[in-house]
Structure formats: C-alpha cells, structure tokens
C-alpha cells in the first residue's frame, strides 16, 4: 500500500541521521540548516518476529516482510507558514504524506548548532505545532469562505460549513484539527480539508546514549519514543553479530528504530497477514478492519473480484500445531466468507474464480 510517513522537525535535530540509519542509505547529514532540500524517500522493512518464525518452519525459497515508506523532509523554522526558510516546500512535502513522525532534540552536543541557540524540547514542539496550525488556519479560512458562498445556493453544504467553522475555531484556540470531536460524516469532511494537523503523528526523542532509559515525560501530551540517532547510525554500519554485541553492551534488546518502524506502521492504520508456502513466506499489508476480499485484492485484483472464501489460521495456532497440516488435523483451519474482518497475523489461502 502506497502510504508514507514524513519525518519532520527543526533543523539539526537528527532527522537525516535517523533516516540514514532507517534506510541504511547515504543521505547528506550536515551541521547546518537545510542540508535536506529535496525530500529523501526510503522503503523500510517492518521488523516482525512472526515472519522469521514462519520462515524457520516452512523453509521457503524467499521471505518478504511488510514495508513502510519514510520521507525525510526539510527542517522547519519559525515563520515557515509565511514562507520563511524552506517553509512552503516543507509544508507541501508534509501535505503529501499520510502521517508524521516529529523528531525532537533532547541530546546535548555543543558541536551541533541548535537553530534557537539552546536545547528546549517543549519549545521546539510548540514551534512546529504553531507553524502547522497557522498553515491550517489559512487553509480553513479559504474553505469556510468557499463553503459560505456554496451554502447560499446549496443547503446540503450547510452541515459541512458548520463543521468547517468549528474546525477553524478549534485551530484559533491553538488545538490540532485531529483533536476535535466529530461524527463519521465530519471525519469524512476533515479528510476532504487535507489539513496538516489532522494527520496522525508520533514523537521521537533524539537523546544522548545515557538518556535511553530515562523518563522523558511527555511532549504535546504524548510519550515520545526515545532513540539515540547516533547509536542507530553506528548500528546500521555493523554486521549482525557486531550489532548484537553493541546492543548487549549498551543494554538494549533491539535497535530503537525497530520500535519506531512498528509504531509508524500502526500509526498509518496498517496490519499484516501472511501467506506461507515453499516458494515464499510473505507479509501482506492491509488496513486495519479490512475484510477478506479486500485482503485478497492486495495479492491480485482478480482474487478480490472472484473471491469465494478464505482458509484462515491464526499465527498462534499455526505455530502451536506445527503448521497448516496440524491446524487442519485439530480443526483450527477455518473457512471464512466475504464479511470476515481480517485479524493481524492471520495466515491465509484464498479460494477464487478466475
């Protein structure tokens, strides 16, 4: 699925270093604002111990994990909503993504310039929040004006206008659009408005190594994911054994980026189901709440059009009973129809008409 998550933040907070570690690719990471001008895009495998276990059991010719797309976006500065720095480009790039990871600087390195001259995570968060709200205010002022004109001729527009006016007032009170109370119709209206502050988001705290196990509190009401971008960058340069030794030495079970990738995947509203056979074990990406025909269509559109039924096993049953045969023998392989809502970790064979 072509969904992406934008990595944003002030200049010099470690976005590009983090992105490089994520993608194991080389992008410019320099100690000055706007080292990232054009957004870098990377497709990253989603760490999932389940697919490793399935591959161990089935021994396929190849294993294909789920992936998530990250976009490294230029640093934002105060005044971006009015075009300061690379503001217009920043806002355009973030508008094209489906969710946001905001990197916040917690680390203290005198050799890395802070755009405001001091390390202050809460202030940094407020700066970006304000710029996104200001950009959305400009959008909603135009939207309300347009809907007011349309509403004079078409009364069906009135509910959307009323909601748009509520969103505008919500933004004027310094609240993100995504925090407003809304019903299902209003949720659809909000999607149509294409607001920056309506996007789901999470925070990454870029910390010093000795802060990895510290209580960082909350930022913007959310608990950030603590990651030391420098450690992650170093880990990305090592082979598997060296990486394991390094992690053990600093008291981590896995790279912090694994947590970030999994959380980003969930933030996009995605989950995985599996197909497992001798040719390949594969994780397929579907929206949370997808039904069986929609899931089949991810493999091939013909599967969705000709869907008959799905043979489904849970991951837990598959492992406990030694695979598909074991599940069949104990009655744990179920036949599901068109209304079946897929569950994360389902292992499936689809039956369909060509």
Secondary structure per residue as TSV (DSSP state, phi and psi in degrees):
chain	resnum	aa	ss	phi	psi
A	1	X	-	360.0	135.9
A	2	X	-	-87.7	64.8
A	3	X	-	-108.7	144.7
A	4	X	E	-133.5	157.3
A	5	X	E	-124.8	125.6
A	6	X	E	-88.1	134.9
A	7	X	E	-95.1	115.5
A	8	X	E	-124.6	169.4
A	9	X	-	159.0	173.8
A	10	X	B	-67.1	165.0
A	11	X	T	-60.5	147.7
A	12	X	T	63.7	33.1
A	13	X	S	-100.6	-4.8
A	14	X	S	105.4	15.6
A	15	X	H	-60.7	-49.4
A	16	X	H	-70.2	-34.4
A	17	X	H	-63.1	-43.3
A	18	X	H	-63.9	-44.4
A	19	X	H	-62.5	-41.5
A	20	X	H	-61.2	-43.6
A	21	X	H	-64.8	-39.2
A	22	X	H	-60.8	-46.9
A	23	X	H	-98.5	-7.2
A	24	X	T	52.1	33.1
A	25	X	-	-115.0	163.7
A	26	X	-	-100.2	110.1
A	27	X	-	-117.6	158.4
A	28	X	-	-68.2	126.3
A	29	X	-	-125.7	96.9
A	30	X	-	-120.2	159.7
A	31	X	S	-91.0	56.0
A	32	X	S	-159.3	153.9
A	33	X	T	-61.8	147.7
A	34	X	T	67.9	27.8
A	35	X	S	-60.9	-30.8
A	36	X	-	-97.3	117.2
A	37	X	-	-110.3	-63.5
A	38	X	S	-80.9	137.2
A	39	X	-	-66.9	135.1
A	40	X	E	-89.1	140.2
A	41	X	E	-121.6	133.4
A	42	X	E	-139.2	138.2
A	43	X	E	-100.6	121.8
A	44	X	E	-117.6	132.2
A	45	X	E	-66.9	143.6
A	46	X	-	-87.6	117.9
A	47	X	-	-62.8	125.6
A	48	X	-	-151.4	108.1
A	49	X	H	-62.3	-22.3
A	50	X	H	-65.8	-41.6
A	51	X	H	-69.0	-31.8
A	52	X	H	-65.2	-40.8
A	53	X	H	-66.5	-41.9
A	54	X	H	-63.1	-41.3
A	55	X	H	-63.9	-37.1
A	56	X	H	-64.1	-37.6
A	57	X	H	-76.4	-40.5
A	58	X	H	-93.0	-28.3
A	59	X	-	55.0	59.6
A	60	X	-	-79.0	170.3
A	61	X	S	-70.9	-30.3
A	62	X	E	-149.7	156.9
A	63	X	E	-127.6	127.6
A	64	X	E	-122.6	109.7
A	65	X	-	-78.9	169.4
A	66	X	-	-69.6	160.8
A	67	X	E	-133.3	160.6
A	68	X	E	-138.3	143.2
A	69	X	E	-98.5	125.2
A	70	X	E	-108.4	143.6
A	71	X	E	-124.2	120.9
A	72	X	E	-88.3	112.2
A	73	X	-	-106.3	147.0
A	74	X	-	-53.0	147.3
A	75	X	-	-64.3	142.6
A	76	X	B	-100.4	146.4
A	77	X	-	-126.1	165.7
A	78	X	T	-57.2	133.2
A	79	X	T	93.4	4.5
A	80	X	G	-59.3	-35.3
A	81	X	G	-64.8	-17.0
A	82	X	G	-106.8	10.6
A	83	X	T	99.8	3.6
A	84	X	-	-66.2	148.4
A	85	X	T	60.6	-129.0
A	86	X	T	-106.4	33.8
A	87	X	H	-52.0	-51.7
A	88	X	H	-61.5	-40.4
A	89	X	H	-68.7	-41.8
A	90	X	H	-55.9	-49.2
A	91	X	H	-67.2	-36.7
A	92	X	H	-66.1	-40.6
A	93	X	H	-67.5	-41.7
A	94	X	H	-70.3	-30.1
A	95	X	H	-63.4	-27.4
A	96	X	T	-82.5	-9.7
A	97	X	S	-93.1	166.7
A	98	X	S	-99.5	-18.2
A	99	X	E	-156.2	170.0
A	100	X	E	-129.5	133.4
A	101	X	E	-110.0	117.7
A	102	X	E	-101.3	122.0
A	103	X	E	-90.8	126.5
A	104	X	E	-116.9	132.2
A	105	X	E	-79.5	120.4
A	106	X	-	-113.0	-22.2
A	107	X	-	-70.7	152.2
A	108	X	-	-117.2	100.8
A	109	X	-	-131.9	110.0
A	110	X	T	-62.6	-20.8
A	111	X	T	-83.6	-8.7
A	112	X	S	-109.7	115.3
A	113	X	-	-64.7	135.1
A	114	X	-	-98.4	133.8
A	115	X	T	-59.3	-27.3
A	116	X	T	-104.4	6.3
A	117	X	S	86.0	-6.2
A	118	X	S	-153.0	154.6
A	119	X	-	-86.0	114.4
A	120	X	-	-147.5	86.9
A	121	X	H	-53.9	-44.8
A	122	X	H	-63.3	-40.3
A	123	X	H	-64.9	-40.4
A	124	X	H	-61.6	-43.7
A	125	X	H	-62.4	-43.3
A	126	X	H	-64.8	-35.6
A	127	X	H	-60.3	-49.7
A	128	X	H	-70.2	-40.5
A	129	X	H	-57.4	-45.0
A	130	X	H	-63.2	-44.0
A	131	X	H	-64.7	-38.9
A	132	X	H	-68.7	-39.9
A	133	X	H	-64.2	-42.9
A	134	X	H	-61.8	-40.6
A	135	X	H	-63.5	-41.7
A	136	X	H	-69.0	-33.8
A	137	X	H	-60.2	-43.6
A	138	X	H	-62.1	-41.0
A	139	X	H	-63.2	-46.0
A	140	X	H	-73.0	-30.2
A	141	X	H	-62.6	-41.8
A	142	X	H	-68.0	-39.1
A	143	X	H	-64.7	-45.9
A	144	X	H	-62.0	-43.3
A	145	X	H	-59.9	-43.7
A	146	X	H	-65.5	-43.8
A	147	X	H	-69.0	-31.5
A	148	X	H	-62.1	-42.0
A	149	X	H	-66.8	-44.3
A	150	X	H	-65.2	-35.6
A	151	X	H	-66.3	-23.5
A	152	X	H	-69.8	-26.0
A	153	X	H	-103.3	-26.6
A	154	X	-	-133.0	104.3
A	155	X	G	-68.1	-17.4
A	156	X	G	-68.8	-15.1
A	157	X	G	-79.5	-17.4
A	158	X	H	-55.5	-45.5
A	159	X	H	-60.4	-40.2
A	160	X	H	-65.9	-39.8
A	161	X	H	-62.0	-44.7
A	162	X	H	-60.1	-41.8
A	163	X	H	-68.0	-41.3
A	164	X	H	-59.6	-39.3
A	165	X	H	-65.9	-37.7
A	166	X	H	-65.3	-41.9
A	167	X	H	-62.6	-42.9
A	168	X	H	-59.2	-45.8
A	169	X	H	-64.3	-38.0
A	170	X	H	-61.4	-44.3
A	171	X	H	-66.7	-39.2
A	172	X	H	-63.3	-23.6
A	173	X	T	-92.2	18.1
A	174	X	T	66.6	32.3
A	175	X	-	-109.2	144.0
A	176	X	-	-68.2	146.9
A	177	X	G	-60.1	-33.2
A	178	X	G	-68.2	-12.3
A	179	X	G	-92.3	-0.8
A	180	X	S	-76.4	145.7
A	181	X	-	-74.7	136.0
A	182	X	-	-156.2	153.2
A	183	X	-	-91.7	-175.9
A	184	X	H	-63.0	-41.6
A	185	X	H	-62.6	-40.8
A	186	X	H	-69.9	-31.5
A	187	X	H	-60.5	-39.4
A	188	X	H	-68.1	-41.1
A	189	X	H	-58.2	-43.9
A	190	X	H	-62.0	-40.0
A	191	X	H	-61.0	-37.3
A	192	X	H	-68.3	-25.4
A	193	X	H	-75.7	-19.4
A	194	X	T	54.1	53.9
A	195	X	-	-91.1	145.0
A	196	X	G	-66.7	-40.3
A	197	X	G	-82.9	3.2
A	198	X	G	-90.3	-11.0
A	199	X	S	-73.7	140.6
A	200	X	E	-63.4	147.7
A	201	X	E	-150.5	160.6
A	202	X	E	-142.0	163.5
A	203	X	E	-112.2	141.7
A	204	X	E	-114.3	126.4
A	205	X	E	-93.7	112.0
A	206	X	E	-83.7	104.4
A	207	X	-	-110.1	165.5
A	208	X	-	-70.5	156.8
A	209	X	G	-55.7	-38.9
A	210	X	G	-76.4	-0.7
A	211	X	G	-99.2	-2.1
A	212	X	T	-58.7	-32.5
A	213	X	T	-103.1	10.2
A	214	X	S	-82.8	155.7
A	215	X	-	-83.0	111.4
A	216	X	-	-91.7	-2.6
A	217	X	-	73.0	-152.6
A	218	X	E	-120.4	155.6
A	219	X	E	-127.3	129.0
A	220	X	T	54.5	34.5
A	221	X	T	79.1	5.0
A	222	X	E	-122.2	149.7
A	223	X	E	-84.8	119.6
A	224	X	-	-75.9	156.3
A	225	X	E	-84.7	117.7
A	226	X	E	-78.5	125.0
A	227	X	E	-140.9	136.5
A	228	X	-	-98.8	104.3
A	229	X	H	-59.9	-34.3
A	230	X	H	-64.8	-43.5
A	231	X	H	-62.3	-44.4
A	232	X	H	-64.3	-37.4
A	233	X	H	-63.5	-44.2
A	234	X	H	-64.5	-41.1
A	235	X	H	-61.3	-37.3
A	236	X	H	-65.2	-19.7
A	237	X	T	-88.5	-8.1
A	238	X	S	-99.1	158.1
A	239	X	-	-80.2	176.2
A	240	X	H	-58.6	-44.2
A	241	X	H	-68.2	-44.8
A	242	X	H	-63.1	-38.9
A	243	X	H	-63.2	-43.3
A	244	X	H	-62.2	-40.9
A	245	X	H	-65.7	-41.1
A	246	X	H	-63.8	-46.2
A	247	X	H	-60.3	-43.5
A	248	X	H	-61.5	-39.1
A	249	X	H	-65.5	-30.4
A	250	X	T	-104.1	7.9
A	251	X	T	78.5	27.7
A	252	X	-	-111.6	144.7
A	253	X	S	-83.6	-29.3
A	254	X	S	-155.5	164.3
A	255	X	-	-60.3	144.8
A	256	X	H	-61.8	-26.8
A	257	X	H	-62.5	-29.2
A	258	X	H	-59.7	-42.7
A	259	X	H	-63.2	-44.3
A	260	X	H	-60.1	-46.0
A	261	X	H	-62.8	-45.3
A	262	X	H	-63.4	-42.5
A	263	X	H	-67.0	-36.7
A	264	X	H	-63.8	-40.3
A	265	X	H	-60.3	-46.0
A	266	X	H	-68.0	-37.4
A	267	X	H	-60.1	-33.4
A	268	X	T	-77.4	-0.9
A	269	X	T	76.5	32.2
A	270	X	E	-111.6	155.2
A	271	X	E	-146.1	171.5
A	272	X	E	-120.4	144.5
A	273	X	E	-122.0	165.4
A	274	X	E	-122.6	149.0
A	275	X	E	-117.3	139.9
A	276	X	E	-136.4	117.6
A	277	X	-	-154.3	179.6
A	278	X	S	-66.2	-30.4
A	279	X	S	-74.4	-48.6
A	280	X	E	-155.3	151.8
A	281	X	E	-108.7	127.7
A	282	X	E	-140.1	139.6
A	283	X	E	-96.8	126.7
A	284	X	E	-107.6	137.8
A	285	X	E	-95.7	127.8
A	286	X	E	-137.9	158.0
A	287	X	E	-68.2	145.9
A	288	X	T	-59.3	130.4
A	289	X	T	95.5	-1.6
A	290	X	-	-65.0	144.3
A	291	X	B	-91.7	166.8
A	292	X	H	-55.8	-45.9
A	293	X	H	-61.2	-38.6
A	294	X	H	-63.5	-40.4
A	295	X	H	-64.2	-39.8
A	296	X	H	-64.0	-35.5
A	297	X	H	-66.0	-19.8
A	298	X	H	-67.4	-32.6
A	299	X	H	-74.1	-48.9
A	300	X	-	-162.5	139.7
A	301	X	H	-59.5	-30.7
A	302	X	H	-62.2	-33.1
A	303	X	H	-63.1	-37.7
A	304	X	H	-73.9	-44.6
A	305	X	H	-62.9	-40.5
A	306	X	T	-101.3	18.6
A	307	X	E	-55.8	131.6
A	308	X	E	-110.9	-57.1
A	309	X	E	-161.5	170.5
A	310	X	E	-127.2	135.9
A	311	X	E	-93.0	118.5
A	312	X	E	-123.7	134.9
A	313	X	E	-128.3	142.8
A	314	X	-	-76.9	153.9
A	315	X	H	-59.0	-42.8
A	316	X	H	-61.7	-43.2
A	317	X	H	-66.6	-40.2
A	318	X	H	-58.9	-43.9
A	319	X	H	-72.2	-44.4
A	320	X	H	-63.1	-38.7
A	321	X	T	-103.5	14.5
A	322	X	T	76.8	26.6
A	323	X	S	111.3	-167.7
A	324	X	H	-63.9	-45.5
A	325	X	H	-59.7	-44.3
A	326	X	H	-61.9	-38.8
A	327	X	H	-65.6	-41.3
A	328	X	H	-61.4	-44.5
A	329	X	H	-62.4	-33.7
A	330	X	T	-103.5	10.7
A	331	X	T	74.7	25.9
A	332	X	-	-98.7	3.9
A	333	X	-	-97.2	117.2
A	334	X	E	-105.1	149.2
A	335	X	E	-99.7	123.1
A	336	X	E	-121.7	147.6
A	337	X	-	-101.8	-161.5
A	338	X	T	-65.8	-23.1
A	339	X	T	-93.1	1.1
A	340	X	-	-67.4	127.9
A	341	X	B	-90.0	118.5
A	342	X	-	-62.6	142.7
A	343	X	-	-109.8	146.4
A	344	X	T	-58.3	126.8
A	345	X	T	93.1	-1.8
A	346	X	-	-56.3	142.9
A	347	X	E	-111.4	125.1
A	348	X	E	-133.7	144.6
A	349	X	E	-120.5	130.0
A	350	X	E	-98.8	138.9
A	351	X	E	-107.0	132.4
A	352	X	E	-153.1	158.9
A	353	X	-	-94.9	138.4
A	354	X	-	-80.1	360.0
